[in-house]
């Protein structure tokens, strides 16, 4: 299974936590490369 998990597609998410005045207190980001083929047949997103 050559190059089974090589992909140019990525998924990104940003998570923010705000205070009561709307100021950003924390920020997390996640960037995940999506495989072209899924072994179990279930898509990630």
Backbone atoms as SQL, in Angstrom:
CREATE TABLE atoms (id INTEGER PRIMARY KEY, chain TEXT, resi INTEGER, resn TEXT, atom TEXT, x REAL, y REAL, z REAL);
INSERT INTO atoms VALUES
  (1, 'A', 1, 'UNK', 'N', 0.842, -1.188, 0.000),
  (2, 'A', 1, 'UNK', 'CA', 0.000, 0.000, 0.000),
  (3, 'A', 1, 'UNK', 'C', 0.878, 1.238, 0.000),
  (4, 'A', 2, 'UNK', 'N', 1.447, 1.510, -1.121),
  (5, 'A', 2, 'UNK', 'CA', 2.353, 2.626, -1.277),
  (6, 'A', 2, 'UNK', 'C', 1.626, 3.967, -1.128),
  (7, 'A', 3, 'UNK', 'N', 2.229, 4.870, -0.337),
  (8, 'A', 3, 'UNK', 'CA', 1.693, 6.231, -0.148),
  (9, 'A', 3, 'UNK', 'C', 0.231, 6.232, 0.294),
  (10, 'A', 4, 'UNK', 'N', -0.118, 5.325, 1.117),
  (11, 'A', 4, 'UNK', 'CA', -1.505, 5.170, 1.544),
  (12, 'A', 4, 'UNK', 'C', -2.037, 6.390, 2.296),
  (13, 'A', 5, 'UNK', 'N', -1.194, 7.056, 3.082),
  (14, 'A', 5, 'UNK', 'CA', -1.666, 8.159, 3.901),
  (15, 'A', 5, 'UNK', 'C', -1.108, 9.503, 3.445),
  (16, 'A', 6, 'UNK', 'N', -0.701, 9.613, 2.207),
  (17, 'A', 6, 'UNK', 'CA', -0.186, 10.870, 1.672),
  (18, 'A', 6, 'UNK', 'C', -1.354, 11.657, 1.088),
  (19, 'A', 7, 'UNK', 'N', -1.488, 12.886, 1.535),
  (20, 'A', 7, 'UNK', 'CA', -2.607, 13.716, 1.086),
  (21, 'A', 7, 'UNK', 'C', -2.209, 15.177, 1.113),
  (22, 'A', 8, 'UNK', 'N', -2.810, 15.954, 0.260),
  (23, 'A', 8, 'UNK', 'CA', -2.635, 17.403, 0.295),
  (24, 'A', 8, 'UNK', 'C', -3.798, 18.070, 0.999),
  (25, 'A', 9, 'UNK', 'N', -4.788, 17.295, 1.398),
  (26, 'A', 9, 'UNK', 'CA', -5.968, 17.846, 2.061),
  (27, 'A', 9, 'UNK', 'C', -5.728, 17.921, 3.558),
  (28, 'A', 10, 'UNK', 'N', -6.173, 19.028, 4.137),
  (29, 'A', 10, 'UNK', 'CA', -6.021, 19.213, 5.579),
  (30, 'A', 10, 'UNK', 'C', -7.337, 19.733, 6.163),
  (31, 'A', 11, 'UNK', 'N', -7.537, 19.427, 7.393),
  (32, 'A', 11, 'UNK', 'CA', -8.674, 19.956, 8.128),
  (33, 'A', 11, 'UNK', 'C', -8.122, 20.795, 9.278),
  (34, 'A', 12, 'UNK', 'N', -8.725, 21.948, 9.508),
  (35, 'A', 12, 'UNK', 'CA', -8.259, 22.830, 10.575),
  (36, 'A', 12, 'UNK', 'C', -9.444, 23.292, 11.413),
  (37, 'A', 13, 'UNK', 'N', -9.203, 23.384, 12.707),
  (38, 'A', 13, 'UNK', 'CA', -10.219, 23.885, 13.637),
  (39, 'A', 13, 'UNK', 'C', -9.556, 24.840, 14.616),
  (40, 'A', 14, 'UNK', 'N', -10.289, 25.862, 14.988),
  (41, 'A', 14, 'UNK', 'CA', -9.837, 26.802, 16.008),
  (42, 'A', 14, 'UNK', 'C', -10.845, 26.820, 17.136),
  (43, 'A', 15, 'UNK', 'N', -10.332, 26.815, 18.357),
  (44, 'A', 15, 'UNK', 'CA', -11.170, 26.860, 19.552),
  (45, 'A', 15, 'UNK', 'C', -10.743, 28.065, 20.378),
  (46, 'A', 16, 'UNK', 'N', -11.723, 28.836, 20.822),
  (47, 'A', 16, 'UNK', 'CA', -11.451, 30.027, 21.614),
  (48, 'A', 16, 'UNK', 'C', -12.217, 29.961, 22.922),
  (49, 'A', 17, 'UNK', 'N', -11.633, 30.555, 23.960),
  (50, 'A', 17, 'UNK', 'CA', -12.351, 30.756, 25.222),
  (51, 'A', 17, 'UNK', 'C', -12.307, 32.251, 25.512),
  (52, 'A', 18, 'UNK', 'N', -13.490, 32.813, 25.777),
  (53, 'A', 18, 'UNK', 'CA', -13.623, 34.254, 25.979),
  (54, 'A', 18, 'UNK', 'C', -14.002, 34.565, 27.423),
  (55, 'A', 19, 'UNK', 'N', -13.651, 35.770, 27.876),
  (56, 'A', 19, 'UNK', 'CA', -14.140, 36.215, 29.177),
  (57, 'A', 19, 'UNK', 'C', -15.503, 36.885, 28.980),
  (58, 'A', 20, 'UNK', 'N', -16.082, 37.396, 30.042),
  (59, 'A', 20, 'UNK', 'CA', -17.429, 37.986, 29.970),
  (60, 'A', 20, 'UNK', 'C', -17.469, 39.263, 29.135),
  (61, 'A', 21, 'UNK', 'N', -16.322, 39.887, 28.942),
  (62, 'A', 21, 'UNK', 'CA', -16.263, 41.122, 28.145),
  (63, 'A', 21, 'UNK', 'C', -15.959, 40.835, 26.673),
  (64, 'A', 22, 'UNK', 'N', -15.808, 39.572, 26.321),
  (65, 'A', 22, 'UNK', 'CA', -15.556, 39.198, 24.932),
  (66, 'A', 22, 'UNK', 'C', -14.086, 39.135, 24.545),
  (67, 'A', 23, 'UNK', 'N', -13.203, 39.278, 25.511),
  (68, 'A', 23, 'UNK', 'CA', -11.770, 39.191, 25.215),
  (69, 'A', 23, 'UNK', 'C', -11.345, 37.726, 25.158),
  (70, 'A', 24, 'UNK', 'N', -10.438, 37.438, 24.251),
  (71, 'A', 24, 'UNK', 'CA', -9.941, 36.068, 24.116),
  (72, 'A', 24, 'UNK', 'C', -9.013, 35.748, 25.282),
  (73, 'A', 25, 'UNK', 'N', -9.329, 34.679, 26.000),
  (74, 'A', 25, 'UNK', 'CA', -8.476, 34.220, 27.091),
  (75, 'A', 25, 'UNK', 'C', -7.543, 33.099, 26.637),
  (76, 'A', 26, 'UNK', 'N', -8.058, 32.222, 25.795),
  (77, 'A', 26, 'UNK', 'CA', -7.257, 31.094, 25.307),
  (78, 'A', 26, 'UNK', 'C', -7.614, 30.796, 23.859),
  (79, 'A', 27, 'UNK', 'N', -6.653, 30.247, 23.144),
  (80, 'A', 27, 'UNK', 'CA', -6.867, 29.850, 21.750),
  (81, 'A', 27, 'UNK', 'C', -6.108, 28.556, 21.497),
  (82, 'A', 28, 'UNK', 'N', -6.801, 27.585, 20.901),
  (83, 'A', 28, 'UNK', 'CA', -6.178, 26.325, 20.486),
  (84, 'A', 28, 'UNK', 'C', -6.473, 26.151, 19.007),
  (85, 'A', 29, 'UNK', 'N', -5.502, 25.615, 18.287),
  (86, 'A', 29, 'UNK', 'CA', -5.763, 25.266, 16.893),
  (87, 'A', 29, 'UNK', 'C', -5.267, 23.847, 16.644),
  (88, 'A', 30, 'UNK', 'N', -5.952, 23.205, 15.737),
  (89, 'A', 30, 'UNK', 'CA', -5.626, 21.836, 15.357),
  (90, 'A', 30, 'UNK', 'C', -5.598, 21.771, 13.835),
  (91, 'A', 31, 'UNK', 'N', -4.519, 21.252, 13.286),
  (92, 'A', 31, 'UNK', 'CA', -4.424, 21.040, 11.842),
  (93, 'A', 31, 'UNK', 'C', -4.063, 19.581, 11.633),
  (94, 'A', 32, 'UNK', 'N', -4.889, 18.896, 10.887),
  (95, 'A', 32, 'UNK', 'CA', -4.725, 17.459, 10.676),
  (96, 'A', 32, 'UNK', 'C', -4.735, 17.160, 9.187),
  (97, 'A', 33, 'UNK', 'N', -3.724, 16.438, 8.721),
  (98, 'A', 33, 'UNK', 'CA', -3.709, 16.016, 7.328),
  (99, 'A', 33, 'UNK', 'C', -4.698, 14.878, 7.155),
  (100, 'A', 34, 'UNK', 'N', -5.537, 14.987, 6.136),
  (101, 'A', 34, 'UNK', 'CA', -6.549, 13.966, 5.885),
  (102, 'A', 34, 'UNK', 'C', -6.016, 12.925, 4.909),
  (103, 'A', 35, 'UNK', 'N', -6.149, 11.668, 5.233),
  (104, 'A', 35, 'UNK', 'CA', -5.683, 10.627, 4.314),
  (105, 'A', 35, 'UNK', 'C', -6.584, 10.532, 3.088),
  (106, 'A', 36, 'UNK', 'N', -6.026, 10.094, 1.995),
  (107, 'A', 36, 'UNK', 'CA', -6.809, 9.864, 0.776),
  (108, 'A', 36, 'UNK', 'C', -7.691, 8.628, 0.927),
  (109, 'A', 37, 'UNK', 'N', -7.249, 7.690, 1.753),
  (110, 'A', 37, 'UNK', 'CA', -7.951, 6.423, 1.904),
  (111, 'A', 37, 'UNK', 'C', -8.069, 6.087, 3.395),
  (112, 'A', 38, 'UNK', 'N', -9.240, 5.651, 3.808),
  (113, 'A', 38, 'UNK', 'CA', -9.476, 5.272, 5.193),
  (114, 'A', 38, 'UNK', 'C', -9.609, 3.759, 5.265),
  (115, 'A', 39, 'UNK', 'N', -8.832, 3.144, 6.112),
  (116, 'A', 39, 'UNK', 'CA', -8.849, 1.677, 6.208),
  (117, 'A', 39, 'UNK', 'C', -10.183, 1.131, 6.691),
  (118, 'A', 40, 'UNK', 'N', -10.845, 1.857, 7.600),
  (119, 'A', 40, 'UNK', 'CA', -12.100, 1.347, 8.159),
  (120, 'A', 40, 'UNK', 'C', -13.349, 1.849, 7.402),
  (121, 'A', 41, 'UNK', 'N', -13.173, 2.700, 6.399),
  (122, 'A', 41, 'UNK', 'CA', -14.305, 3.183, 5.628),
  (123, 'A', 41, 'UNK', 'C', -15.043, 4.356, 6.245),
  (124, 'A', 42, 'UNK', 'N', -14.657, 4.778, 7.446),
  (125, 'A', 42, 'UNK', 'CA', -15.306, 5.902, 8.116),
  (126, 'A', 42, 'UNK', 'C', -14.482, 7.176, 7.881),
  (127, 'A', 43, 'UNK', 'N', -15.163, 8.216, 7.418),
  (128, 'A', 43, 'UNK', 'CA', -14.473, 9.474, 7.204),
  (129, 'A', 43, 'UNK', 'C', -14.205, 10.163, 8.526),
  (130, 'A', 44, 'UNK', 'N', -13.164, 10.979, 8.565),
  (131, 'A', 44, 'UNK', 'CA', -12.813, 11.667, 9.802),
  (132, 'A', 44, 'UNK', 'C', -13.786, 12.801, 10.090),
  (133, 'A', 45, 'UNK', 'N', -14.186, 13.562, 9.043),
  (134, 'A', 45, 'UNK', 'CA', -15.091, 14.696, 9.214),
  (135, 'A', 45, 'UNK', 'C', -16.163, 14.645, 8.187);
